[in-house]
Amino acid sequence: MTFPLGSLQSDGPATPRQAGRNEASGASRVGSRLSRNALPEPVDVPLAPEHTLRFQMTLLFGGVAWLLLLLALVSHNRLDAAFTTSGQHQAVHNWVGSLGAHASDLAYLLFGLSTWWLLIIGARAWLGALARWLRRDETLTASVSEPVQPAWRVWLGLVLLMSASCALEWSRLYRQEAALPGEHAGGVLGYTLGQLSSTWLGFNGSGVFWIAVLVAGLSLALRFSWLDLAERIGERVDAQRERREAKREVEQDLRIGEQATIERERVFEEVRHDLLA
């Protein structure tokens, strides 16, 4: 003998109302279980670098370091005690003190006047980081993020730029050697690469080679494209030409209008004179 499942919960067989209530409770339990499984689990989203305290401190102290290096290079004095000289001044004349004298002396010794490229690249990087920090709230709501150039491309561009600039300085700007620590234009890097390239490529060949490397290094280090730059310049030139043509057409239309007005007035005067006569 068999018994329905509903008879185990009551004294009699399951009524239609009880069967419907059982089915509804079962469906609600299944639905609640499915809804719990469908809800995504909370995920810890890492903060963007622009929102971290580390990024802000790096931005602050990076700007301070850049400014101190600028002051040190501007106020460099060969008579201050540093790596290449014992100094002839009792007091350091560098605006950043003894640390600035040593830093500027070492920078000029290694790279010569090409050291200033480091400040230009550093300013470009710092301004880019500052722009990202100022737009930190917009990046959270942006649907499509801008592609970020890999860091290795910037470092590669910096290496190419410094190598080319130092080598060209050693072979072309050698008249500035007396004012530099170590008395080598382009510093140690320029002395090494300049001699090597001149030996293997000659004076003209090395110049062409290093100019090409300089162009490529500038594009990578400063994060721009020469083709895009040429296109923008062309667009500016075309826009300026179109504005001049539009202005010329307007002036021509005004002259034609003035001539037509004068002609109408002359005809009107002749007709009036004829009528009065």
SVG drawing of the C-alpha trace seen along z (x, -y; Angstrom):
<svg xmlns="http://www.w3.org/2000/svg" viewBox="-9 -122 100 124">
<polyline fill="none" stroke="black" stroke-width="0.4" points="0.0,0.0 1.3,-3.4 0.6,-6.8 0.9,-10.2 3.5,-12.5 0.9,-15.0 -0.7,-12.3 2.5,-12.2 2.1,-15.8 -1.6,-15.6 -4.2,-13.1 -5.8,-12.9 -4.9,-13.1 -3.5,-16.4 -6.1,-18.9 -5.7,-21.0 -5.0,-24.2 -2.3,-22.4 -0.7,-21.1 -0.7,-24.5 0.8,-26.0 3.5,-23.3 4.3,-24.0 4.5,-27.8 6.8,-27.3 9.0,-25.0 9.2,-27.5 10.0,-30.3 12.8,-28.4 14.2,-27.5 13.8,-31.2 15.6,-32.5 18.4,-30.0 18.8,-31.0 18.7,-34.7 21.4,-34.2 23.5,-32.4 22.9,-35.1 24.0,-38.0 27.7,-38.8 30.0,-38.6 31.6,-41.9 35.0,-42.3 37.6,-44.6 38.5,-47.0 42.0,-48.4 42.3,-52.1 43.8,-53.8 47.4,-55.0 46.2,-58.6 44.1,-58.1 46.9,-56.6 48.9,-58.5 52.1,-57.1 51.3,-58.7 50.7,-62.1 53.9,-62.0 55.8,-60.9 54.3,-63.8 55.2,-66.3 58.8,-65.2 59.4,-64.7 58.5,-68.3 60.8,-69.4 63.7,-67.3 63.2,-68.7 63.3,-72.3 66.4,-71.7 68.2,-70.1 67.3,-73.1 68.7,-75.5 71.8,-73.4 72.5,-73.3 71.8,-77.0 74.1,-78.1 76.9,-75.6 80.3,-77.0 83.5,-75.2 85.3,-76.7 83.0,-74.9 84.4,-71.8 82.9,-68.7 83.9,-65.5 86.3,-66.9 87.8,-69.7 88.8,-70.5 87.4,-74.0 88.8,-77.5 85.9,-79.0 85.6,-78.9 81.9,-79.2 79.8,-77.2 78.3,-79.5 75.8,-76.9 72.2,-77.8 71.5,-74.3 74.7,-74.2 77.3,-71.4 74.8,-68.8 73.8,-71.0 77.5,-71.5 78.2,-67.8 75.0,-66.9 75.6,-69.5 79.3,-68.6 78.5,-64.9 75.7,-65.6 77.9,-67.7 80.7,-65.3 78.6,-62.4 76.4,-64.1 77.8,-67.6 75.3,-70.2 73.0,-67.4 72.1,-67.1 69.3,-69.6 67.4,-67.0 66.9,-65.2 65.1,-68.3 62.9,-68.5 62.0,-64.8 61.4,-65.1 59.2,-68.2 57.1,-66.3 56.7,-63.3 55.8,-65.4 53.2,-67.5 51.7,-64.3 51.4,-62.9 49.9,-66.2 47.3,-66.1 46.3,-62.5 45.9,-63.5 43.8,-66.5 41.6,-64.3 41.4,-61.5 37.6,-61.8 37.0,-61.7 38.9,-58.5 36.5,-56.7 33.4,-57.5 35.1,-57.2 33.9,-54.2 37.0,-53.8 40.4,-54.5 43.1,-56.1 45.9,-53.7 48.9,-54.2 52.3,-54.1 54.6,-51.4 57.3,-52.7 60.0,-50.8 59.4,-52.9 60.0,-56.1 63.2,-54.7 64.4,-53.5 63.7,-56.9 65.6,-58.6 68.6,-56.3 68.5,-57.0 68.1,-60.7 70.9,-61.1 73.3,-58.9 72.6,-60.8 72.8,-64.3 76.0,-63.5 77.7,-62.1 76.6,-65.1 77.8,-67.5 81.2,-65.8 81.7,-66.0 80.1,-69.4 80.1,-71.5 83.7,-70.9 84.3,-74.7 82.3,-74.4 84.7,-71.9 86.6,-74.5 83.4,-75.4 82.5,-71.7 83.8,-69.4 86.2,-67.0 86.6,-69.3 84.8,-66.9 81.8,-68.1 79.0,-65.6 80.6,-64.2 81.9,-60.7 79.0,-59.3 79.7,-61.6 83.4,-61.0 82.9,-57.2 80.1,-57.1 81.5,-60.0 84.9,-58.5 83.4,-55.1 81.0,-56.4 83.6,-58.7 86.0,-55.8 83.4,-53.5 81.1,-55.9 83.3,-59.0 82.4,-62.6 79.5,-62.9 78.2,-59.4 78.1,-59.6 76.3,-62.9 73.5,-61.5 73.2,-58.4 73.0,-60.3 70.5,-62.8 68.2,-59.9 68.6,-58.4 67.9,-61.8 64.7,-62.2 63.5,-58.7 64.5,-59.2 62.7,-62.5 59.5,-60.9 59.7,-58.1 60.9,-60.1 58.4,-63.0 55.6,-60.7 54.5,-62.2 54.5,-61.2 56.3,-63.2 53.6,-62.2 50.8,-63.5 52.8,-66.7 53.2,-67.2 49.5,-66.5 48.5,-69.1 50.8,-71.7 49.3,-71.0 45.8,-71.3 46.7,-74.7 48.2,-75.9 45.1,-74.8 42.8,-76.4 44.8,-79.7 44.7,-79.6 40.9,-79.0 40.4,-81.9 42.4,-84.2 40.5,-83.1 37.2,-83.6 38.3,-87.1 39.4,-88.0 36.1,-86.9 34.2,-88.9 36.3,-92.0 35.7,-91.4 32.0,-91.1 32.0,-94.4 33.9,-96.2 31.5,-94.9 28.6,-96.0 30.1,-99.4 30.6,-99.8 27.1,-98.7 25.8,-101.2 27.8,-104.0 26.6,-103.0 22.9,-103.0 23.3,-106.4 24.9,-107.7 22.0,-106.3 19.5,-107.7 21.1,-111.2 21.0,-111.1 17.4,-110.1 16.4,-112.8 18.4,-115.4 16.6,-114.4 13.2,-114.6 13.9,-118.0 15.2,-119.3"/>
</svg>
